[in-house]
Amino acid sequence: MFLKVEKENIIEGLQKAANIIPSKSGAAYLRSIWLKAENSRLEVMSTDSNIEFCGSYPCEIEKEGMVGVNGRYFTDLLSKLPQGTITLKLDEASGNLLIEQGRRKYKMPVNDTAWFQNFSPFPEEGAVFWSGDFLQDIIERVFYCIGDEDSLEAIACFYLNPIENQTIDSCGLNGHQFAMVRFINEDIHGLLPEEGMLIQKKYLAELKKWLSSDEIELNQSEKRLYLRTADKRETFSLPLSAYQYPDYNAFMSRLDDPDTSKLTVNRKELLEAMDRLSIFNNESNRCTYFEPGNELKLSALGQDIGQADEILEVEYSGTVSKIAFPTRNLMEIVNHFQSEKITLTFTGSEGPCGISGEDDAMYNVIIMPMKMVDDTYFSEEEV
């Protein structure tokens, strides 16, 4: 292999490739970035044995070939070089990749190409286009509600569920919180299987890093989801999960009960008040009390810290007189809304609480209140 390539053409792709490879653990071939020179393009490939990344970038090739190098070291080196032409040449006698830029010269050992395993190609038939920034937005709005432990199976997954009228529910659930963005997209609805699509949170985190605001192309096989930039330059694929997602309609339907209580409050004022009250939280008492009525009384009590009380102007109708929420969790949820005012729908002092906003019409979050045992100690309920 012998080629010349401009740093600015490949550095972003190298960084994306390096993001998904294991930093220290795992076999050497998994810590590799594979460089393949062919047809005036340099392909940059990496995998962690589940996620696969492949980018294709223009270069001047004098001799085609392929090598594998330590991905993080190679990327770190090229990141620190100035802009300009970089020469990559395989010295077959020494088994090193020679890296040159002007008077700068480096050598790195290469891995046996027998270790390389062919990547899954992007399936062309039936592919659809989607807005990258819209996908980023819905992932961001539900990501924090997805369970963190793989042992939770479906609860550790992002769920895309096609329902009627070309509508799709994108969901995240961790047992104590549930977030859902509902949207309409005929193409994506047609792409999804009837039972929906599950993507594990750990893969979703890497997908978020790869996505940009540009349009992307999607397709799927029985076991993998494929994403590709509209110019076909980069492909990112990940495995799908086959778990059974919980029936979230069971608790969502409780929000439509005529006996619910509704509290509408200025979002910014609520956030600022809870931020101050959080100072009075500790490990044994990490919640904020809500006492709604003509006004909303917020309070927090922390042993050895003190007590805090604040009053907010609100609109309220209902019978719930006191309810407690984990302060930091509720603040995180409220931060994901954009509406000036949000509405909290109480199904009871210990039942699911729904949160919505006028300017977030297709976005709904549920949080479970904390069970009030006495004025000091609480336990968290599950959805």
N, C-alpha and C positions, 0 to 999 in steps of 0.2 A: 504494500500500500504506500502511495506517495501522492500527496495532494497539497494544495494551498487554499486557505479559506480565510475570509475576513472575520475577525473576532465578533464584530457587531452582528453578523449573520447567525452565529451559533450560540452565543453566550446565554441568551435567555432559554433556549432549548436545553442546553447543558444543565442549567440550574433547575429546570423542571425535572429533568431526568434524575439529577442527584437527590431531589427531594424525596423520591419514593424508595431509594435503595437503603438497606439497613446500614447504620453508621459503623457498627463494630461486629455485631453478632451475625450468624448466618454464613453460608458457604461463600467462598471467594467469588464465584461466578455471579452471586446475587449482589455483591458489593461492586460489581463491574458496570461500567458504561461501555456498551459495544458500539464501535465506530465502523461503519461500512461505506466504502467509497465505490460508487457505481453510477453510471449514466449521468455524470456531471453533478451528482448530488452526494452530500454526506448525510447518511442516516445515523441518528443518535438514538440508541435504544437502551432501556433499563427496565428492570422488573424486581419486585420483592417476592416473586413466585405467585402472586395474586394479581396485583395491579400491573399493567403493562403500558409503557410510554414509548412512542416512536415519533421522532421528528425528522424531517427531510429538508436540507438546506443547500443552497447553491455553492459550488466550489470548483476549482480547477484541478482536474485529476490527471496525473501523469502515469499512475499505475493503480488499477483497482485492487481492492482487497478489504479485509476486515480484521480488526484487532479488538481485544477487550482490555481495558485499563481500570485501575482503581478509581471509581467514579468520583469520590469526594476529593481526593488529592488532585486529580486531573482538572476538575472543575474549579477548585480553589486556585490552582496555578493560573489557568486561563483568565479567571476573574481579575487577577492582580496584574495581568499584562495590559499595556496600553492598547488603544484601538489600533487596528491595522492588520496586515497580512500575517498569518501564522502558517508555518509549514509543518506538516505531520508526515513522518516517513518511518516505515518499519525497517529496522536493521535486522534482517533475518539471521545474520551471523551471531549477533549478541542476544537476540530475542528482546530487544528494547524498542520502544517507540521514541523516536527522536523528535523533539519539539523545538522549533527555532522561530525566532522573530528578531530580525536584524542581528545584532551581536549577542543576543541572549540565546543560550542553548541548554536544553535539559534532556534527560533520559528517564524513561519510566519503563519498568518491566511490563510485559503483556501476558495475558492469560491465554491458555490453549483454546482455540476456536471450537474444539470438540465439545467444550462445555456449553456452548451456545445452543439454546433451544428456540426454534422458530416461534415467533409471536403469532397470535390469532389475528388474521387479516380482517379489516373492516368489511362487513357484509354490505354489498352495494344495493341489492334488491330490497325495496321497501323502506329505504332510509328517508328520514324527514328532517326538516330544519327547525331550529328553535332559537329564541333569543338567549344569549349567554348571560346577559345581566338579569333577565327575569328569573332564570334558573338559579343564579347566585342569590337573588333576593328571597326566593321561597325557601332555599336551603337555610339561609341565615335566620329566617323567621321561625323555623322549627328545630334547628340543630340543637339548641340548648335544652330542649325538652326530650331529647332522645337519650335512652339509657346508656351508661358508659361501659357496663360489663358485658362481654360476649356471652356469658352464661345466661343472660336474660333473653337470649334468642331473638324473637321478633321485636321485643321492646328495645333492643339495641340497634334497631334498623330505622331508616327513613322509608316511609311507605307512600307510594303513589298508587292511588285507588281510582280506577275509572268508574264513574257512576252514570246516571242517565243524562241525556241531553248534552253529550260531548263535554261533560263536566268532570273534573279530576280533583280529588282531595289529596293534598300532600300533608303527611302527618308525622308527628313525633310524640312519643309517649315514654315516660320513665317510671310510671307508677304513682307519682305524686302530682305530675303536671302533664298536660296534653296541649299541643299546639297544632292548628290546622289552617292551611291556606287553601281556599277553594278557587279554582280558576277554570276557564273554558278554553279548550284548544282541540280542535277536531283532529289534527294530525297526530298529536301526542296521544289523544284518546284512542285512536286507531292503532297506534303502535303498541300500547300496553296490553298484556294478556288480561283475560277476564278477571283473574284472581288478583291482579295488581302486581306491583314490582317492589321488592325489598332490597335496600342497599345498606350494608352494615355501616355504622357510624365511623369506624376507623378508616374505611375507604372513602367515605363522604368528605372527611377532613382533607384528604389529598386531592380529591376532585375540586374542592373549593380553591385550593392553591393554583390548580391548573386553569380554571375557568377565567375568562376575561369578559368584557362587555360585548365582544363581537359575536356574530351569529355562529352557531355550531350546528353540526349535522349529527343525528342520532340514529342508532339502530340497535337491535338486540338479537341474541340467539337464545336458546333455551336456558343457558347458564351464565351469559355475560351481557353486559351493557357496553356499547361502543359509542364514543364521542369523538368527533373530528372537527377541526377548524374548517370553515367554509372554503378556504383555499386549498384544503387537503394536505396542508403542510405538517400538521401534528395530529396524532391519534392517541387517545387515552381510553383504556378499557379496564373493566373491573368485574369481579364475580358477583352474581346475584344470589340472594339467599332464598330458601324454599320453606321458611317457617310459616305458621299460620298467625296472621295479625289479629289482635283482639278486636272484638266488635265495639268500636268506639261510639256507635250510635246509641248504645245502651245508656251511657251517661250523658251524651250530648242531648238526647231527647228530654232529659230532666230539666233542661234550661227553658223548655217551652211550657212547662207546667204553669197553669194560671195562678198557683199559690206562691210563686217565687217572689222574692223581694228584689227591688232594683235601686241601685245607688249610682247616680251620675255625678262625677267630680272632675274638676280641672286637673288634667294629667300632670302638668308641670308642678302645680302646687302640691299635689299628692307626693310626687317624687321627692321634692325638696323637703317636705315634712318627714317622710320616712327616712331620708338620709340623716336628718338630725336625730331622729329617734333611734336609729341604729347604733348610735354612740352608747345608748343605755342597754343594749343587748349583750348577753354573754352566752357561754356554752349551754347553761341550764335554762336560759330564758331568751330565746332568739327570735321572738315574735313581736308584732305590733297588734294591739287590740283595736278593733273598729267598733265604735258604739254609734250607730246611725240613728238619726231622727231629723228634727228640723235643721240641725247642724250635725256635722260628723266630728265626734271626739276620737282622737287618736292618742294612744298612750303606750308607753313601754316602761318596764321595770326591770332593773338589773341589780342583783345582790352585790353590795359593796360599790355600786356605781351611782345609783339614785333612781329617780323617777322623772319621766317626761310626759307632758300632756300638751296637745295642740288641738285647735278647733278650725275646721274648714267649712266653707259654705258649700252646700250640696243640694241636689234634688233627690228625694228619697220617698219610696212607697213600699210598704211591706211590714213584716212582723218580726224579723230578726233584730234583736236588740243588742247582741254582742257576738262578735266573731273574731278569731285570731288567725293571723297569717304569718308565716316565716318572712321576716322583713326583707332579707337579701333576695330571696326567690321572687317575691312580689315585685321588688324594684327592677329586677332583671326583665321580668315580663313586661312591665309598664314601659320600660325603655325601648321595647321593640315596636311600640305603637307610635303613630304619627299624629293621631287626632288630637285636637285641642282638649276635648273632653272624652273620657272613657266611661263606660257603664259596667258595673259589677253586678252580676245576677246571682243572688244567693238562693240556693235550694234548701237551706237550713244552716244552723250554726255549725254543723259538722258534715254537711253535704257538699258536693262539687260546686265551685263558684266559677261562673263564666265571665270572661272579660272581652269586651268588644269596643269599637269606636266608629263614629260616623265616617271618618276618612280612611278607615281600614275595614271597609264593608265585607271583604271576603276573608278576613283574618279573625280567628277565634282562638282563645286560649282558656284552658281550664286549670285551676289550681285547687288543691285540696286544703281546706283550713286545718289548723292544728286543734286537736281535741283539748278542750279546756278541762283539766282535772281539778285545778284550783287556781288561785290567782298568780301562782308562781311557776308551776311545772306543766309541760305540754308534751303531747306525743303526736307524731305526724300520721295522718290517715292516708290510705291508698285509694286511688281511683277505683 
